[in-house]
């Protein structure tokens, strides 16, 4: 758990009332990219395999082409990879998060100064 | 319900593991500012009075001074206003949302082009 004040820009893309991309879906895409497996990515995120598939189905139907491709193999649940559009969408999403953080950095600095000091009398900066 | 694709930057401020400011709390502050009443603001947001008070308590203790001030009056539940710091925090939060939207506008334009076209064959722009 982060103890220092932190700003999370949780970007949510809605289309026709549905959340088609957001922090959870982006993390799932990243997990699949890293592990090559839907079940491993889901497990890392503490998400059920069924839940992961629901998110994938939402993304795959919301965009012009599927973001996640499954590879049927010898394994019980096969492997999975991101398609070209999936990679592009994930990197665009991460870029947007970074742009959001940079753009708000100055205001965030002012806002965090208004937070109460820790009970221990420490200051806002981590001096470890 | 918005039918056109929309990007929502949901900025979340975490401090010592707790969400001390986010979209729901900001909307509650705005409702109190507009209505001068916690119960009216809560009702507008479809939130229980108890829930609204929980959010207010979290904000009031997280920042250096209370954001919401209650005014005891003749009414059953009295009135409420934003303190100076409450007004400042709300306006800073809204500014950060706008900065986030501006900073991500170009990438968002590219991302929304990757969304599937509506079934009706319409395009991405609302022509009504």
Interface residues (C-beta under 8 A of the other chain):
Chain A: X1 X2 X3 X5 X6 X7 X8 X9 X10 X11 X12 X13 X14 X15 X16 X17 X20 X21 X61 X62 X63 X64 X85 X88 X89 X92 X93 X95 X96 X99 X100 X102 X103 X104 X107 X108 X110 X111 X112 X114 X115 X116 X117 X118
Chain B: X1 X2 X3 X5 X6 X7 X8 X9 X10 X11 X12 X13 X14 X15 X16 X17 X20 X21 X61 X62 X63 X64 X85 X88 X89 X92 X93 X95 X96 X99 X100 X102 X103 X104 X107 X108 X110 X111 X112 X114 X115 X116 X117 X118
